[in-house]
């Protein structure tokens, strides 16, 4: 069995794909990742074959600028830049993937929901594909606000109208990408598609979420498989040795791999921790240089820290509410202070508040007082920790990468491809 | 729609070249190409040696040639050698451009698989029956009880490298690679200073293509860094071991078969282009272009060729049946130590008796007993 993975060139997405690929290759199957040349540098899994495409538009080194653009998606210009970048990559992949994919001859394609080209090209070539939701799933539902929105769950008629209205604004902002998806689906001889949600697999979506964390859908999605966090097989992280010897509560602070440059947030959180007598551990994921890092005033600041081990030692976590950090926190039963920045983070923060596993603050006008108050509550009021801990068993039981690999193998088997809309060909 | 004169089933190399030749010589003949996939030509690279074609044959396919090289080389653990013979390649992208312009887009129907054929009708998947004076089947190799095949399987990628690869001629066999399940070699076509086709090829007995794709390891070993993959191709070329040529053509029931469907390829190397050029010429020069005339011409041509090719099939049987997979490489290594004109005649399928003796003579590369049994082995038709 040969699976080809198509993912956007972002570390957090890539790691989820690698976790699934690792399970497949460990079982003797083949896994190949196709992406822009710079993605090769990010690949960690030796058994995952990387195939670069598109060097004419994405010469080696080009990705750094794209990551910089994706790092400020919270301004209107930044957001349009991100959408433009997605569009550019989707167009390139739709043009270039077919000639490569034909030769690779995969049994199945695993297509990240954030990159429409994987689905469009697989469908064009008649290869079955499943979707992988590294972030919150894009499948739409009238009762569930789009993941990019901070709205709380409100299935009342007023809430539904609000969701509909917001979706229209969202779609207008995404126009550049949606027009590209429509153009490419027509060029590839497919039924018209427009949004990323139109490009999800008819077979299944493997999602890093757990069902209980999601807002209830008005129309249940049976093809949505909540397998929980997709993590490497060897996930053993030794305890982090902290350079102090007291039992003050520890607050872990991470803004993920794209937002680690936001010194202002780190500084405010570090200051708040000092005020309430907590120790702060900041991981900036390489977003700060040594000078800027020293200026944060954290008790411990580093580029990377073994996150799951760190969380086991933490009393609270401050995060941008990226899917990876949120689910690691839930698996460890640690309350969350969410300071969402962009993408699906407002949606994840809304779920955190909805389920009582944490609190949310706006990154705008982030006051040290407000952070200190929120952290005090998270550390002192047991309900947050209890609620967070109540998710741990479900996260542990969701199946993760092993379950995801089973689903991939299931649909790679030609006998299991009962696609209702599949055309009959000889 | 008025019925076309000729329906070409399958938009591959042989039917495409035939269409081009008919356009040149018989512009009045109307054509319709039915192609099952979404484009003609698939994803291939077709190559040939300069000596495979006569100048007048070469002339009319010249627009299809994307690259010509002076010389080629082979590499074995025991020896490397530069051969002076020229080499040329056609890519499916160029094929599509040229042939589609020849035929005219209106006369090509894509995504149109055919369910059944007779010499004058083609029935589509939806039951529509199209008629013509002749229907030609060019849909590639088919399983038949009348032929026994080995397989030349390959997977290849056209890479753009971060730095020039430094090759100025094709490496048609680099057999220094591990010999896993058959005769394995890497095939290299340097299309541009930084653009290179790297193909992992194996002469294997079973149809199951070995799953491992060795090209990436090879590229690593050479110190090349691919920064782009322009396209990839996979293939499974039949290598004829033995067969019953009379039964094979009887089975066609009067439907003319072209290309691999008709067994028109070099029995040992699997090269198909020279045969496709010659069958196109053959048909384009027939006085009448009806199914019976085309079938008779192709059948006669195939049978005459079959008789001349006995030596190559015997060699294939030695390769596939007698030699253990690991023992196949020395046979090729020895062959490529022979004089160049002999090698050129072998490529072109025109080996002389003297050539044949020299190819087989000397210390036998495989034990005599199994070799003799392989030479004697034939496949008997089950339809008799």
Interface residues (C-beta under 8 A of the other chain):
Chain A: X2 X30 X34 X37 X49 X51 X52 X53 X54 X55 X56 X59 X60 X96 X99 X100 X101 X102 X103 X104 X105 X124 X189 X424 X425 X426
Chain B: X36 X38 X42 X43 X111 X113 X115 X125 X155 X156 X157 X160 X162 X211 X213 X216 X226 X227 X228 X229 X230 X231 X232 X233 X234
